[in-house]
Amino acid sequence: MEEIRRSCADCAVIHCDRQDSAYPPFCETANMDSAVLEAAKARYDEDNNRQVMQAAAQVEYEGYLKWCRVQEIVEFARRMGYHKLGIATCTGLIRETRMLAEILRNNGFEVYGIACKAGAVPKVEIGIDEECCKIGKNACNPILQAEMLNREKTELNIVMGLCVGHDSLFYKYAQALTTTLVTKDRVTGHNPAAALYTSQSYYRRLNHL
């Protein structure tokens, strides 16, 4: 059997967070290439990266265990001085997106949203197997969503339940910073972590897919 390369994904102590010196043998912090670490630190001086980190830290500190994620997004956008926010939404979450847009507008933001099926492009036109049409004729179009938000010059984008892979393409082509409010999981009521918490019980089958 091929030896598993251990990393932070296998850590159970998280001493890097507590500034403890007793690290496991495979610890990435203890074995970090200092050149890689310094190069990453230097990039916080690029563009507005330092401002983003400072605003995010302020939101984490002030809202810790007090603010829900919707409020965190509002507070982060305010601290960054953003006015125009974009929403890339799944059509299945249009109701929730309308709620979000109302909240954001009530807090003084301009909002522009674009749904995944905008453009109504048939799946077969972009090379998707025809059998996939059984659950819907038209394709999700995350690249179009990104391009539309780019054209609107949004300053911060919010993802609302884009499919796995579609969200990846949206992040790839969106020019503005993007955060995620809803991660779609139709089975768990959009709470994908539930499958992890039950992977040793109800969802044990996930370990043997």
Residue pairs with C-beta under 8 A, 6 or more apart in sequence:
4 10
6 24
6 26
7 26
7 28
8 28
10 26
11 24
11 27
13 20
13 22
13 23
13 24
15 21
15 22
15 23
15 27
15 29
16 23
16 27
16 29
23 29
23 30
24 30
43 49
44 50
44 53
48 80
51 80
52 80
52 177
55 76
55 79
55 80
56 76
58 79
59 67
59 72
59 75
59 76
59 79
62 75
63 71
63 72
63 75
67 75
69 181
70 100
70 103
70 181
73 156
73 158
73 179
73 181
74 103
74 104
74 107
74 109
76 156
76 179
77 85
77 109
77 155
77 156
78 107
80 155
80 156
82 109
82 155
82 156
83 108
83 109
83 110
83 155
84 109
84 110
84 111
84 112
84 152
84 153
84 154
84 155
85 104
85 109
85 110
85 111
85 112
85 154
85 155
85 156
85 157
85 158
86 111
86 112
86 113
86 114
86 149
86 152
86 154
86 156
86 157
86 158
86 176
87 97
87 100
87 101
87 111
87 112
87 113
87 114
87 157
87 158
87 160
88 113
88 114
88 116
88 142
88 145
88 146
88 149
88 157
88 158
88 159
88 160
88 162
88 170
88 174
88 178
89 96
89 97
89 113
89 114
89 115
89 116
89 159
89 160
89 161
89 162
90 115
90 116
90 140
90 160
90 161
90 162
90 163
90 184
91 115
91 116
91 117
92 161
92 184
92 186
93 160
93 161
93 182
93 184
94 115
96 160
96 161
96 182
97 113
97 115
97 160
100 158
100 160
100 181
101 111
101 113
104 111
105 111
112 149
112 152
112 154
114 144
114 145
114 148
114 149
115 145
116 140
116 141
116 142
116 145
116 162
116 163
116 166
117 138
117 139
117 140
117 141
118 141
118 144
118 145
118 148
119 141
119 144
120 138
121 138
121 139
121 141
121 144
122 133
122 137
122 138
122 139
123 129
123 130
123 132
123 133
123 136
123 137
123 138
123 139
124 130
124 133
125 139
126 139
128 139
140 162
140 163
140 166
142 162
142 166
142 167
142 169
142 170
142 173
143 169
143 170
143 173
145 162
145 170
146 169
146 170
146 172
146 173
146 174
146 175
147 173
149 157
149 174
149 175
149 176
150 173
150 174
150 175
150 176
154 176
155 176
155 177
156 176
156 177
156 178
156 179
157 174
157 176
157 177
157 178
157 179
158 178
158 179
158 180
158 181
159 167
159 170
159 171
159 178
159 179
159 180
159 181
159 182
160 181
160 182
161 182
161 183
161 184
161 190
162 170
162 184
163 184
164 184
167 180
170 178
171 178
182 190
183 190
183 192
184 190
185 191
185 192
185 194
185 195
187 195
188 194
188 195
195 203
195 206
199 206
199 207
